[in-house]
Amino acid sequence: MEEPRKDLLMQVDGMTCQGCVTSVTKAIQRLDPGATVEVDLDHGRVHVTTRAQSVEVARALDAAGYEARAMTG
């Protein structure tokens, strides 16, 4: 049975430009290809709708070179 999609809000440090937005989006979509990702560079936040757990998303972002932690989920 598939996990239901959930909304996660992540604080992600180290994002500074559009290239970071692309890297963050790709890292999350490698984990869950069906995930939707919205990046707020000004506040360093990423809103994700995904089947993955917040800890999995944080690990994927950490591996991509960003310090990430869940604000929700």
FIKE-135150 format. One line per field, with one value per atom (N, C-alpha, C, O): residue number from 1; residue in one letter; chain; atom name; x, y, z. Coordinates in Angstrom, 3 decimals. Layout:
k <- [NUM;...]
r <- [A;...]
c <- [A;...]
a <- [CA;...]
c1 <- [X;...]
c2 <- [Y;...]
c3 <- [Z;...]
***
This chain:
k <- [1;1;1;1;2;2;2;2;3;3;3;3;4;4;4;4;5;5;5;5;6;6;6;6;7;7;7;7;8;8;8;8;9;9;9;9;10;10;10;10;11;11;11;11;12;12;12;12;13;13;13;13;14;14;14;14;15;15;15;15;16;16;16;16;17;17;17;17;18;18;18;18;19;19;19;19;20;20;20;20;21;21;21;21;22;22;22;22;23;23;23;23;24;24;24;24;25;25;25;25;26;26;26;26;27;27;27;27;28;28;28;28;29;29;29;29;30;30;30;30;31;31;31;31;32;32;32;32;33;33;33;33;34;34;34;34;35;35;35;35;36;36;36;36;37;37;37;37;38;38;38;38;39;39;39;39;40;40;40;40;41;41;41;41;42;42;42;42;43;43;43;43;44;44;44;44;45;45;45;45;46;46;46;46;47;47;47;47;48;48;48;48;49;49;49;49;50;50;50;50;51;51;51;51;52;52;52;52;53;53;53;53;54;54;54;54;55;55;55;55;56;56;56;56;57;57;57;57;58;58;58;58;59;59;59;59;60;60;60;60;61;61;61;61;62;62;62;62;63;63;63;63;64;64;64;64;65;65;65;65;66;66;66;66;67;67;67;67;68;68;68;68;69;69;69;69;70;70;70;70;71;71;71;71;72;72;72;72;73;73;73;73]
r <- [M;M;M;M;E;E;E;E;E;E;E;E;P;P;P;P;R;R;R;R;K;K;K;K;D;D;D;D;L;L;L;L;L;L;L;L;M;M;M;M;Q;Q;Q;Q;V;V;V;V;D;D;D;D;G;G;G;G;M;M;M;M;T;T;T;T;C;C;C;C;Q;Q;Q;Q;G;G;G;G;C;C;C;C;V;V;V;V;T;T;T;T;S;S;S;S;V;V;V;V;T;T;T;T;K;K;K;K;A;A;A;A;I;I;I;I;Q;Q;Q;Q;R;R;R;R;L;L;L;L;D;D;D;D;P;P;P;P;G;G;G;G;A;A;A;A;T;T;T;T;V;V;V;V;E;E;E;E;V;V;V;V;D;D;D;D;L;L;L;L;D;D;D;D;H;H;H;H;G;G;G;G;R;R;R;R;V;V;V;V;H;H;H;H;V;V;V;V;T;T;T;T;T;T;T;T;R;R;R;R;A;A;A;A;Q;Q;Q;Q;S;S;S;S;V;V;V;V;E;E;E;E;V;V;V;V;A;A;A;A;R;R;R;R;A;A;A;A;L;L;L;L;D;D;D;D;A;A;A;A;A;A;A;A;G;G;G;G;Y;Y;Y;Y;E;E;E;E;A;A;A;A;R;R;R;R;A;A;A;A;M;M;M;M;T;T;T;T;G;G;G;G]
c <- [A;A;A;A;A;A;A;A;A;A;A;A;A;A;A;A;A;A;A;A;A;A;A;A;A;A;A;A;A;A;A;A;A;A;A;A;A;A;A;A;A;A;A;A;A;A;A;A;A;A;A;A;A;A;A;A;A;A;A;A;A;A;A;A;A;A;A;A;A;A;A;A;A;A;A;A;A;A;A;A;A;A;A;A;A;A;A;A;A;A;A;A;A;A;A;A;A;A;A;A;A;A;A;A;A;A;A;A;A;A;A;A;A;A;A;A;A;A;A;A;A;A;A;A;A;A;A;A;A;A;A;A;A;A;A;A;A;A;A;A;A;A;A;A;A;A;A;A;A;A;A;A;A;A;A;A;A;A;A;A;A;A;A;A;A;A;A;A;A;A;A;A;A;A;A;A;A;A;A;A;A;A;A;A;A;A;A;A;A;A;A;A;A;A;A;A;A;A;A;A;A;A;A;A;A;A;A;A;A;A;A;A;A;A;A;A;A;A;A;A;A;A;A;A;A;A;A;A;A;A;A;A;A;A;A;A;A;A;A;A;A;A;A;A;A;A;A;A;A;A;A;A;A;A;A;A;A;A;A;A;A;A;A;A;A;A;A;A;A;A;A;A;A;A;A;A;A;A;A;A;A;A;A;A;A;A;A;A;A;A;A;A]
a <- [N;CA;C;O;N;CA;C;O;N;CA;C;O;N;CA;C;O;N;CA;C;O;N;CA;C;O;N;CA;C;O;N;CA;C;O;N;CA;C;O;N;CA;C;O;N;CA;C;O;N;CA;C;O;N;CA;C;O;N;CA;C;O;N;CA;C;O;N;CA;C;O;N;CA;C;O;N;CA;C;O;N;CA;C;O;N;CA;C;O;N;CA;C;O;N;CA;C;O;N;CA;C;O;N;CA;C;O;N;CA;C;O;N;CA;C;O;N;CA;C;O;N;CA;C;O;N;CA;C;O;N;CA;C;O;N;CA;C;O;N;CA;C;O;N;CA;C;O;N;CA;C;O;N;CA;C;O;N;CA;C;O;N;CA;C;O;N;CA;C;O;N;CA;C;O;N;CA;C;O;N;CA;C;O;N;CA;C;O;N;CA;C;O;N;CA;C;O;N;CA;C;O;N;CA;C;O;N;CA;C;O;N;CA;C;O;N;CA;C;O;N;CA;C;O;N;CA;C;O;N;CA;C;O;N;CA;C;O;N;CA;C;O;N;CA;C;O;N;CA;C;O;N;CA;C;O;N;CA;C;O;N;CA;C;O;N;CA;C;O;N;CA;C;O;N;CA;C;O;N;CA;C;O;N;CA;C;O;N;CA;C;O;N;CA;C;O;N;CA;C;O;N;CA;C;O;N;CA;C;O;N;CA;C;O;N;CA;C;O;N;CA;C;O;N;CA;C;O]
c1 <- [0.844;0.000;0.888;1.863;0.540;1.334;1.088;-0.015;2.155;2.026;1.177;1.292;0.338;-0.397;0.557;1.576;0.226;1.030;0.799;-0.302;1.857;1.733;2.476;3.402;2.059;2.711;3.776;3.510;4.990;6.099;6.614;6.653;7.004;7.675;9.058;9.198;10.076;11.464;12.195;12.013;13.019;13.963;15.236;15.782;15.718;16.889;17.902;17.658;19.042;20.093;21.064;21.333;21.587;22.584;22.052;22.829;20.751;20.191;20.362;19.957;20.963;21.216;20.779;20.701;20.494;20.242;19.322;18.898;19.023;18.153;18.778;18.065;20.101;20.783;20.505;20.359;20.432;20.101;18.671;18.404;17.762;16.373;16.328;15.635;17.068;17.115;17.709;17.172;18.806;19.456;18.548;18.455;17.884;16.980;15.810;15.444;15.236;14.106;14.508;13.786;15.648;16.114;16.393;16.061;16.992;17.299;16.018;15.971;14.998;13.726;13.030;12.465;13.060;12.362;13.097;12.486;14.379;15.067;14.528;14.386;14.232;13.676;12.235;11.853;11.436;10.031;9.734;9.468;9.777;9.574;8.239;8.116;7.252;5.953;5.805;4.736;6.854;6.780;6.634;7.184;5.888;5.857;6.697;6.648;7.471;8.438;8.268;8.282;8.107;8.057;9.146;9.157;10.061;11.194;10.994;10.684;11.171;11.128;12.556;12.973;13.293;14.691;14.809;15.718;13.889;13.967;13.936;14.604;13.165;13.019;13.735;13.727;14.357;15.086;14.192;14.551;13.015;12.052;11.678;11.694;11.346;10.903;9.616;9.571;8.567;7.303;7.267;7.429;7.055;7.081;5.784;5.354;5.171;4.072;4.638;4.998;4.712;5.458;4.925;4.168;5.340;5.063;6.216;6.077;7.335;8.510;8.310;7.503;9.052;9.038;9.945;10.874;9.685;10.483;11.959;12.827;12.248;13.644;14.331;15.518;13.611;14.173;14.463;15.495;13.547;13.743;14.947;15.784;15.035;16.172;17.492;18.471;17.521;18.745;19.115;20.288;18.125;18.394;18.961;19.870;18.430;18.925;20.300;21.149;20.526;21.860;22.890;23.989;22.532;23.436;23.724;24.783;22.768;22.944;23.730;23.999;24.099;24.926;24.216;24.774;22.993;22.191;21.879;21.695;21.822;21.422;19.903;19.370;19.218;17.766;17.187;17.734;16.072;15.338;13.852;13.449;13.069;11.613;11.060;11.437;10.169;9.404;8.053;7.430;7.593;6.357;6.571;7.529;5.674;5.663;6.609;6.698]
c2 <- [-1.191;0.000;1.254;1.335;2.212;3.442;4.344;4.419;5.025;6.033;7.187;7.544;7.772;8.965;10.151;10.205;11.085;12.304;13.181;13.239;13.858;14.773;16.060;16.077;17.117;18.417;18.571;18.402;18.896;19.138;20.544;21.032;21.190;22.477;22.285;21.897;22.563;22.345;23.682;24.540;23.852;24.975;24.462;23.445;25.157;24.697;25.834;26.862;25.636;26.648;26.409;25.268;27.501;27.401;27.679;27.695;27.898;28.210;29.703;30.537;30.035;31.442;31.888;33.088;30.947;31.343;30.349;29.353;30.636;29.761;28.371;27.371;28.319;27.025;26.160;24.943;26.804;26.079;25.539;24.415;26.342;25.909;24.640;23.681;24.640;23.477;22.271;21.169;22.463;21.364;20.765;19.545;21.625;21.174;20.397;19.327;20.943;20.288;18.912;17.934;18.837;17.559;16.546;15.370;16.981;16.071;15.460;14.264;16.266;15.771;14.877;13.849;15.253;14.455;13.154;12.236;13.055;11.756;10.810;9.611;11.350;10.566;10.162;9.010;11.110;10.875;11.616;12.817;10.907;11.560;12.291;13.190;11.928;12.584;13.772;14.379;14.102;15.196;16.541;16.763;17.429;18.822;19.620;19.388;20.564;21.309;22.790;23.214;23.578;25.035;25.593;25.330;26.366;26.904;28.394;29.144;28.819;30.227;30.625;30.450;31.167;31.546;32.615;32.568;33.591;34.706;34.250;34.837;33.205;32.727;31.404;30.900;30.834;29.583;28.410;27.528;28.410;27.343;26.599;27.155;25.344;24.513;23.812;23.134;23.984;23.285;22.110;22.280;20.919;19.689;18.917;18.742;18.460;17.500;16.185;16.074;15.189;13.977;12.774;12.902;11.607;10.373;10.058;9.198;10.733;10.492;11.084;11.992;10.557;11.084;12.314;12.449;13.197;14.417;14.108;14.821;13.050;12.703;12.263;12.534;11.594;11.183;12.398;12.458;13.360;14.586;15.346;15.823;15.462;16.160;15.488;16.168;14.160;13.434;13.689;13.890;13.683;13.923;15.325;15.514;16.300;17.670;17.821;18.536;17.155;17.167;16.584;17.122;15.482;14.845;15.759;15.668;16.643;17.590;18.833;19.715;18.897;19.995;21.102;22.180;20.842;21.846;21.320;20.119;22.225;21.836;21.987;23.090;20.866;20.877;20.284;19.339;20.850;20.282;20.553;21.565;19.628;19.726;20.789;20.866;21.596;22.524;21.922;22.255;21.022;20.269;18.871;18.616;17.959;16.627;15.692;14.533]
c3 <- [0.000;0.000;0.000;0.747;-0.838;-0.931;0.266;0.807;0.660;1.715;1.189;0.017;2.020;1.573;1.461;2.150;0.603;0.478;1.702;2.250;2.114;3.249;2.927;2.116;3.566;3.406;4.472;5.662;4.035;4.951;4.738;3.608;5.802;5.719;6.320;7.480;5.515;5.924;5.988;5.124;7.012;7.067;6.419;6.847;5.387;4.642;4.575;3.943;5.233;5.256;4.107;3.730;3.559;2.508;1.114;0.159;0.967;-0.351;-0.623;0.187;-1.766;-2.062;-3.454;-3.715;-4.350;-5.742;-6.440;-5.852;-7.699;-8.476;-8.668;-8.753;-8.733;-8.826;-7.604;-7.711;-6.441;-5.206;-5.276;-4.850;-5.812;-5.963;-6.810;-6.468;-7.913;-8.796;-8.079;-8.181;-7.359;-6.641;-5.573;-5.437;-4.822;-3.761;-4.370;-3.884;-5.428;-6.086;-6.615;-6.420;-7.277;-7.827;-6.721;-6.867;-5.624;-4.513;-3.951;-3.664;-3.798;-3.256;-4.264;-3.891;-5.544;-6.549;-6.885;-7.432;-6.575;-6.678;-5.610;-5.849;-4.439;-3.335;-3.645;-3.436;-4.143;-4.481;-5.784;-5.762;-6.924;-8.218;-8.352;-9.185;-7.561;-7.625;-6.682;-6.613;-5.965;-4.986;-5.682;-6.761;-5.047;-5.487;-4.503;-3.295;-5.036;-4.235;-4.515;-5.671;-3.460;-3.568;-2.661;-1.459;-3.241;-2.497;-2.253;-3.178;-1.012;-0.624;-0.229;0.916;-1.208;-0.950;0.118;0.947;0.107;1.058;2.507;3.358;2.794;4.172;4.420;5.543;3.380;3.550;3.870;4.650;3.253;3.537;2.266;1.168;2.441;1.333;1.754;2.781;0.945;1.176;0.218;-0.991;0.757;-0.035;0.201;1.341;-0.882;-0.776;-1.298;-2.470;-0.416;-0.718;0.041;1.003;-0.421;0.325;1.280;2.150;1.128;1.968;3.366;3.564;4.312;5.673;5.752;4.956;6.691;6.822;7.051;6.548;7.806;8.067;6.770;6.584;5.877;4.597;3.714;3.046;3.719;2.942;3.494;2.728;4.815;5.431;5.060;4.756;5.085;4.718;3.258;2.943;2.367;0.943;0.734;-0.074;1.457;1.327;1.950;1.418;3.071;3.688;2.721;2.582;2.053;1.089;-0.098;-0.719;-0.408;-1.517;-1.088;-1.904;0.203;0.676;1.420;1.625;1.821;2.557;3.941;4.137;4.895;6.260;6.345;6.224;6.553;6.532;7.798;8.365;8.234;9.373;9.170;8.596;9.654;9.503;10.444;11.614;9.914;10.745;11.053;12.061;10.170;10.372;9.839;9.110;10.203;9.611;10.246;9.840]
***
